[in-house]
Amino acid sequence: LARRARRYAREVREFDRSRERARSPEPRGEAFEPGASESATPEPETFEFPEVLGWQPLVLNSAQSCARCGRSLARGDRAFLGLATGGPGNTWLCRECVPS
């Protein structure tokens, strides 16, 4: 059990690192374009699940489907459960759809 827990923790850390690398800003050396309009700034991401306070990673014990993309999630897949003020909900997201 401890080996599985360590392996899962390592996979979650690797997943988090890969997401951080994907979100990292463009490399320095890019020239700033004077006169670029402020409207070119990306809009903040809108939340699709306003009732969800956070996402808890876990391994599924039963099949579910991703609430965002509809992908089937099988038993044993790693997924994220939406937690609301009333406790765990029934909102599941796959790794690709969980917000950063």
Buried (B, 14 or more C-beta within 10 A) or exposed (E): EEEEEEEBEEEEEEBEEEEEEEEEEEEEEEEEEEEEEEEEEEEEEEEEBEEBEEBEBBEBEEEBEBBBEEBEBEEEBBBBBBBBEEEEBEBBBBBEBBEE
